[in-house]
Amino acid sequence: MPLSSLAADARNGTLPNVGTVIPNLCHDAHDCSLSVADGWLAAHLPTILTGPDFTSGRLAVVVTADSDNRSSGNKVLTVVMHAGTAPKVVSRRLTHYSLTHYYAQVLFRRCARQPAHRT
C-alpha cells in the first residue's frame, strides 16, 4: 500500500492486518534533524490513532528508533500502542521475537516458531 493512501485507509478502517511503514532517510532522522522526524510522526500518527482500526483494538502501532548513538549499550526507543493497553514503561529487553509474539497476540494468532528465548 503506498504511503499516499495511509490516511484514507486509516480514516476508513481499511488498514491491513499487518503492515510496516518505513519513512525515508530524512523522515527517520538519519539524514535530517530529530525535529523533521518528529514532524513526520506528528503528521501521520494522529490519523492512525484516531481511526477505527486502532480505536476498535484491531490495530497495534509500534514505533521504533532503529539505531542508537552507540553510547547507551544499543538501547533504542520502542513504543507499542494498542487501544486495549494502559500506559506502562517496561525495563526488560524487547527483541524482534518479543514484538512478533505481541503482534500474534493482538491478531489472535499463534507464533509460527517459538524462539528459544522470548522476553
Backbone hydrogen bonds, N-H to C=O, Kabsch-Sander energy under -0.5 kcal/mol:
donor,donor_aa,acceptor,acceptor_aa,energy
5,S,2,P,-1.9
6,L,3,L,-1.5
7,A,3,L,-0.5
9,D,5,S,-2.5
10,A,6,L,-2.6
11,R,7,A,-2.6
12,N,8,A,-2.3
13,G,9,D,-0.8
13,G,10,A,-0.6
14,T,9,D,-2.7
22,I,20,T,-0.5
28,D,24,N,-1.6
29,A,26,C,-1.5
30,H,25,L,-1.1
31,D,25,L,-2.8
32,C,25,L,-0.6
37,A,33,S,-1.7
38,D,34,L,-3.1
39,G,35,S,-2.0
40,W,36,V,-1.9
41,L,37,A,-2.4
42,A,38,D,-2.7
43,A,39,G,-1.5
44,H,40,W,-1.3
45,L,41,L,-3.0
48,I,44,H,-1.3
49,L,45,L,-3.1
50,T,46,P,-1.4
51,G,47,T,-0.5
51,G,48,I,-0.8
53,D,10,A,-0.5
54,F,48,I,-0.5
55,T,51,G,-2.5
56,S,52,P,-1.6
57,G,54,F,-1.6
58,R,53,D,-1.4
59,L,53,D,-1.3
61,V,81,M,-2.8
63,V,79,V,-2.6
64,T,62,V,-0.5
65,A,77,L,-2.7
66,D,64,T,-0.5
79,V,63,V,-3.0
80,V,78,T,-0.5
81,M,61,V,-3.5
81,M,79,V,-0.5
83,A,54,F,-0.5
83,A,59,L,-0.5
85,T,82,H,-1.9
90,V,88,K,-0.5
99,L,95,T,-2.1
100,T,96,H,-2.2
101,H,97,Y,-2.4
102,Y,98,S,-2.0
103,Y,99,L,-2.6
104,A,100,T,-2.3
105,Q,101,H,-2.2
106,V,102,Y,-2.5
107,L,103,Y,-2.2
108,F,105,Q,-1.1
109,R,104,A,-3.2
